[in-house]
Amino acid sequence: MSSVFKPSITDNLIAILTRIDAARKDAVAPAPETHLIAVSKTHPAEAIRSVLQAGHRLFGESKVQEAQAKWPALKAEFPDVELHMVGHLQSNKVREAVAIFDAIHSLDRIKLAHALKAECERSGKNPLLFIQVNIGEEPQKSGVAPKDTLAFVAEVRALGLNLQGLMCVPPAEASPAPYFGLLNTLAAEAALPLLSMGMSDDFDSAIRFGATHLRIGTAIFGERDYSKPDVN
Ligand SMILES: *Cc1c(COP(=O)(O)O)cnc(C)c1O
C-alpha cells in the first residue's frame, strides 16, 4: 500500500493539465490552443498506457528505435494516438521516422529536409514539421542559429514540406523567458503558426510567450532512469 502516498502518473497528468489551464488564463497573449505532448522516452509501455487510459492521446519520443519498440502495440490499442519525434533525427532514420511519427520537431539541416522530401514523395505521408532553433547558440546543441532561421525556413518551404513551426530548448542555467520571446519573434517573422517550447521546469513561461506545443516528460512520468542501457 506504499503507493497510496505517491502521486500516480494520472494524478501528475491532471495536475499538469490544470496548471496549463491556469497559466493560459493568466497569460496576456496565449496561443489559441496549447497542446500537451507527454514525452514518454525511457518510460515503459505500462506507464504510457495509464496516460492513454486517462484519455490523453498526444505523446513524444526522442529515438526512432525506442518508438518502434514501444508504439506499434500501443497504437493498435489506441488508434487515435498522435506521436511526435522530439529528439535529434539522423538522415538514415528518416524512412522509419516518417512511418511511425505524425510530427517531427527537430528539422535542423538542409540534408535532413531533402531526405524528408524524398521520403514524403515515396510514402505519400506528410508529417507536420518544426525547425529546431539553437536559441541560446550553444555549441553542444543541435539547431539552426537564430540569425539563419528565416533563410532556412525559406529553403524548407521551397521544398513543399509541411513546415508549420519552430522548436527550441533554452540554455539550462538561464531564465528561459528571453529565449521563448526570441522564438516567438522568429516564428512571427517567418509567418509560422506553431511554437514547440516549454518543458517540465519552464512550461508556464512558455505559455506566456505563446507556446502551442509543450513537451513535458518528467513532471508526468517521473525521473528518467538513464542507467538502463537501451534507452536515452
Ligand atoms: C526529454 C525532452 C523533453 C521533456 O523534458 P522534461 O524535462 O522531462 O519535461 C522535452 N523536449 C525534448 C527535446 C526532450 O528531449
The ligand as an ORCA input file, in Angstrom:
! r2SCAN-3c Opt
* xyz 0 1
  C      13.200     14.818    -22.920
  C      12.760     16.004    -23.666
  C      11.698     16.792    -23.199
  C      10.989     16.540    -21.874
  O      11.787     17.062    -20.839
  P      11.297     17.075    -19.314
  O      12.237     17.999    -18.646
  O      11.397     15.668    -18.811
  O       9.898     17.568    -19.282
  C      11.321     17.863    -23.973
  N      11.934     18.165    -25.147
  C      12.939     17.418    -25.613
  C      13.579     17.799    -26.909
  C      13.396     16.329    -24.894
  O      14.426     15.611    -25.385
*
